[in-house]
């Protein structure tokens, strides 16, 4: 038996997240159906994370156990011929049978994209949050530095989050502006449900002047979701990489 690791890229707009759910289109369900058409049986594909509905990925690692001797190229070219145009396999490789796609991850990097303009632009509607007001970039950068380190992120998790602990590690947050686009790259050891989106929403609220930078420290010391910022919409979020 071989353990195969795939790297997937996808536009999550039309999917109800990664995890397979009855009656709705998901990335996992779509990939597993295409894979069954290649190897002739249903297999479970496990990913490095459960992206929410509408969230995208540049490089999502996923693994499955294979009993065939099909060449690796079939898991790239063959799968891509069966997958819809909004999901693609970038690469396939054999990994050690003990490889853990979730538990073995050292860090993940997500990128959130904002489109800063008074007028909306249809070209960015599927991949960015349209923010039609001015933002104080300096205030946002100062606030972002306060997230770095290991903290209790209970104030930055979504409803129905079932994580056993809310302690998480943030390694870096980098904010860049290129024309009308602002990107916020967040890297860390792991994330709670909606955590990156709430961090981004809080930074945007700080940029708008609704909060001062110190609110971040206050929320990390005394968690209260009702005092944090809005949850940024999912379509601006993209998983960029997972490091092992």
C-alpha positions as a printed NumPy array, in Angstrom:
array([[  0.   ,   0.   ,   0.   ],
       [  1.2  ,   3.487,  -0.872],
       [  0.331,   6.755,   0.828],
       [ -0.067,   9.414,  -1.839],
       [  0.187,  13.105,  -1.101],
       [ -1.545,  15.493,  -3.485],
       [ -1.184,  19.257,  -3.649],
       [ -4.511,  20.788,  -4.679],
       [ -5.448,  24.265,  -5.765],
       [ -9.036,  25.4  ,  -5.933],
       [-11.477,  28.255,  -6.196],
       [-13.869,  27.591,  -3.326],
       [-16.681,  29.839,  -4.535],
       [-19.031,  27.046,  -5.589],
       [-18.295,  24.729,  -2.665],
       [-19.554,  24.383,   0.887],
       [-16.015,  24.097,   2.166],
       [-13.586,  21.177,   2.036],
       [-15.347,  18.613,   4.22 ],
       [-17.807,  16.257,   2.548],
       [-21.425,  16.92 ,   3.524],
       [-24.62 ,  15.265,   2.273],
       [-26.583,  17.107,  -0.368],
       [-24.045,  19.883,  -1.105],
       [-20.956,  20.258,  -3.275],
       [-17.672,  20.127,  -1.366],
       [-14.048,  20.009,  -2.454],
       [-13.437,  16.714,  -0.663],
       [-16.481,  15.055,  -2.198],
       [-15.569,  16.266,  -5.687],
       [-11.958,  15.079,  -5.414],
       [-12.974,  11.692,  -3.997],
       [-15.494,  11.147,  -6.796],
       [-12.879,  11.947,  -9.437],
       [-10.33 ,   9.7  ,  -7.713],
       [-12.796,   6.79 ,  -7.64 ],
       [-13.034,   7.13 , -11.399],
       [ -9.275,   6.626, -11.646],
       [ -8.703,   3.715,  -9.253],
       [-12.116,   2.084,  -9.392],
       [-13.094,   2.343,  -5.746],
       [-14.078,   4.91 ,  -3.139],
       [-11.194,   6.213,  -1.043],
       [-11.08 ,   8.785,   1.737],
       [ -8.942,  11.847,   1.035],
       [ -7.774,  13.713,   4.124],
       [ -6.593,  17.314,   3.834],
       [ -4.419,  19.542,   6.   ],
       [ -7.427,  21.67 ,   6.942],
       [-11.16 ,  22.17 ,   6.562],
       [-11.511,  25.385,   4.612],
       [-14.916,  27.023,   5.037],
       [-17.494,  27.597,   2.318],
       [-16.165,  30.042,  -0.265],
       [-12.533,  29.866,   0.906],
       [ -9.819,  29.132,  -1.673],
       [ -6.48 ,  27.299,  -1.669],
       [ -3.257,  27.706,  -3.614],
       [ -1.573,  24.622,  -2.149],
       [ -3.726,  22.331,  -0.02 ],
       [ -1.951,  19.073,   0.918],
       [ -4.168,  15.993,   0.945],
       [ -3.4  ,  12.287,   1.335],
       [ -5.02 ,   8.96 ,   0.57 ],
       [ -3.932,   5.324,   0.779],
       [ -3.623,   3.563,  -2.568],
       [ -3.618,  -0.185,  -3.248],
       [ -2.887,   0.123,  -6.973],
       [  0.314,   0.483,  -8.994],
       [ -1.048,   3.313, -11.1  ],
       [  1.728,   5.753, -12.14 ],
       [  1.841,   8.992, -10.162],
       [  1.195,  11.031, -13.298],
       [ -2.297,   9.491, -13.396],
       [ -3.037,  11.223, -10.116],
       [ -2.152,  14.535, -11.738],
       [ -3.097,  14.355, -15.412],
       [ -5.817,  11.754, -14.964],
       [ -7.456,  13.466, -12.   ],
       [ -7.3  ,  16.854, -13.693],
       [ -9.149,  15.423, -16.693],
       [-12.004,  14.406, -14.371],
       [-12.083,  17.383, -12.009],
       [-14.095,  20.544, -12.723],
       [-12.213,  23.637, -13.874],
       [-12.203,  25.198, -10.389],
       [-10.165,  22.355,  -8.793],
       [ -6.764,  21.116,  -9.983],
       [ -4.037,  18.756,  -8.82 ],
       [ -0.626,  20.446,  -8.833],
       [  1.502,  17.434,  -7.865],
       [  1.421,  13.888,  -6.51 ],
       [  4.103,  12.004,  -4.591],
       [  4.529,   8.908,  -2.463],
       [  5.141,   9.711,   1.198],
       [  5.987,   7.611,   4.215],
       [  2.992,   5.571,   5.484],
       [  3.336,   7.363,   8.828],
       [  2.987,  10.825,   7.248],
       [  0.271,  12.827,   9.015],
       [ -1.214,  15.53 ,   6.846],
       [ -2.806,  17.298,   9.849],
       [ -0.818,  16.399,  12.933],
       [  2.514,  16.696,  11.151],
       [  2.062,  20.306,  10.03 ],
       [  4.467,  22.814,  11.591],
       [  2.746,  25.934,  10.294],
       [  0.155,  27.212,   7.839],
       [ -0.022,  30.477,   5.929],
       [ -3.278,  32.113,   4.896],
       [ -3.628,  35.205,   2.732],
       [ -6.575,  37.554,   2.974],
       [ -7.138,  39.987,   0.092],
       [ -9.048,  43.258,   0.272],
       [-10.046,  45.441,  -2.666],
       [ -9.802,  49.072,  -1.527],
       [-11.881,  51.352,  -3.712],
       [-14.999,  53.458,  -3.496],
       [-16.376,  51.601,  -6.531],
       [-16.697,  47.829,  -6.738],
       [-14.852,  45.826,  -9.393],
       [-16.482,  42.623, -10.691],
       [-13.054,  41.144, -11.525],
       [-12.211,  40.921,  -7.82 ],
       [-15.617,  39.864,  -6.489],
       [-14.757,  36.153,  -6.053],
       [-11.347,  36.597,  -4.422],
       [-11.386,  39.753,  -2.286],
       [-13.408,  41.737,   0.223],
       [-14.532,  45.052,  -1.237],
       [-13.756,  47.759,   1.34 ],
       [-15.029,  51.128,   0.061],
       [-13.548,  53.345,   2.795],
       [-10.081,  54.573,   3.72 ],
       [ -7.937,  52.537,   6.105],
       [ -5.096,  53.613,   8.361],
       [ -2.376,  51.177,   7.286],
       [  0.027,  52.251,  10.035],
       [ -2.542,  51.565,  12.758],
       [ -3.283,  48.16 ,  11.217],
       [  0.403,  47.213,  11.127],
       [  0.917,  48.265,  14.749],
       [ -2.135,  46.247,  15.788],
       [ -1.004,  43.214,  13.778],
       [  2.243,  43.003,  15.774],
       [  0.221,  42.483,  18.949],
       [ -1.066,  39.147,  17.663],
       [  2.417,  37.652,  17.348],
       [  3.201,  34.91 ,  19.851],
       [  1.236,  32.248,  21.706],
       [ -2.035,  33.548,  23.144],
       [ -5.595,  32.641,  24.03 ],
       [ -7.552,  33.426,  20.846],
       [-11.009,  32.69 ,  22.293],
       [-12.176,  36.164,  21.228],
       [-11.223,  35.326,  17.63 ],
       [-13.114,  32.112,  16.991],
       [-16.416,  31.522,  15.267],
       [-19.597,  30.098,  16.683],
       [-19.739,  26.329,  17.169],
       [-15.963,  26.057,  17.288],
       [-15.262,  22.675,  18.856],
       [-11.503,  23.027,  19.427],
       [-10.348,  21.538,  22.724],
       [ -8.172,  24.569,  23.447],
       [ -8.176,  28.162,  22.206],
       [ -4.431,  28.613,  22.713],
       [ -2.759,  29.197,  19.34 ],
       [  0.578,  30.474,  18.017],
       [  0.906,  33.259,  15.451],
       [  4.363,  33.506,  13.866],
       [  3.867,  36.523,  11.61 ],
       [  1.324,  38.869,  10.072],
       [  2.46 ,  40.809,   7.006],
       [  0.347,  43.556,   5.447],
       [  1.125,  44.699,   1.882],
       [ -0.534,  47.15 ,  -0.48 ],
       [ -0.256,  46.992,  -4.268],
       [ -2.494,  49.474,  -6.013],
       [ -6.079,  48.884,  -4.878],
       [ -5.273,  45.511,  -3.318],
       [ -4.241,  44.944,   0.284],
       [ -3.06 ,  41.494,   1.332],
       [ -2.767,  40.27 ,   4.91 ],
       [ -0.631,  37.138,   5.261],
       [ -1.085,  35.273,   8.545],
       [  1.249,  32.412,   9.479],
       [  0.959,  30.247,  12.567],
       [  0.92 ,  26.82 ,  14.085],
       [ -2.828,  26.337,  13.659],
       [ -6.089,  28.25 ,  13.614],
       [ -9.494,  28.146,  15.244],
       [-12.685,  28.25 ,  13.219],
       [-12.913,  31.654,  11.449],
       [ -9.866,  32.851,  13.395],
       [ -8.04 ,  34.453,  10.454],
       [-11.235,  36.09 ,   9.2  ],
       [-11.958,  37.601,  12.629],
       [ -8.366,  38.819,  12.941],
       [ -8.712,  40.489,   9.543],
       [-12.099,  41.973,  10.442],
       [-10.632,  43.385,  13.649],
       [ -7.663,  44.882,  11.774],
       [-10.039,  46.495,   9.269],
       [-12.137,  47.944,  12.097],
       [ -8.925,  49.351,  13.588],
       [ -7.998,  50.771,  10.186],
       [-11.402,  52.457,  10.016],
       [-10.862,  54.022,  13.416],
       [-13.569,  52.034,  15.213],
       [-10.998,  50.593,  17.64 ],
       [ -7.519,  51.577,  18.724],
       [ -4.612,  49.136,  18.459],
       [ -4.745,  48.295,  22.17 ],
       [ -8.025,  46.396,  21.695],
       [ -5.983,  43.449,  20.409],
       [ -3.997,  43.142,  23.639],
       [ -7.148,  43.571,  25.696],
       [ -8.937,  40.78 ,  23.82 ],
       [ -5.979,  38.411,  24.104],
       [ -5.811,  38.974,  27.856],
       [ -9.584,  39.055,  28.487],
       [-11.286,  37.172,  25.625],
       [-14.689,  38.514,  24.589],
       [-15.895,  37.8  ,  21.04 ],
       [-18.502,  40.553,  21.254],
       [-15.749,  43.177,  21.531],
       [-13.701,  41.936,  18.564],
       [-14.201,  43.036,  14.972],
       [-16.462,  41.66 ,  12.272],
       [-15.862,  38.314,  10.626],
       [-14.42 ,  39.108,   7.205],
       [-16.274,  37.368,   4.352],
       [-14.881,  33.982,   3.287],
       [-14.17 ,  34.714,  -0.377],
       [-11.16 ,  36.912,   0.454],
       [ -9.358,  34.071,   2.234],
       [ -6.919,  31.651,   0.611],
       [ -4.711,  28.918,   2.068],
       [ -1.253,  29.618,   0.627],
       [  0.944,  26.883,   2.074],
       [  1.408,  24.259,   4.764],
       [  4.883,  23.537,   6.121],
       [  5.944,  20.148,   7.528]])
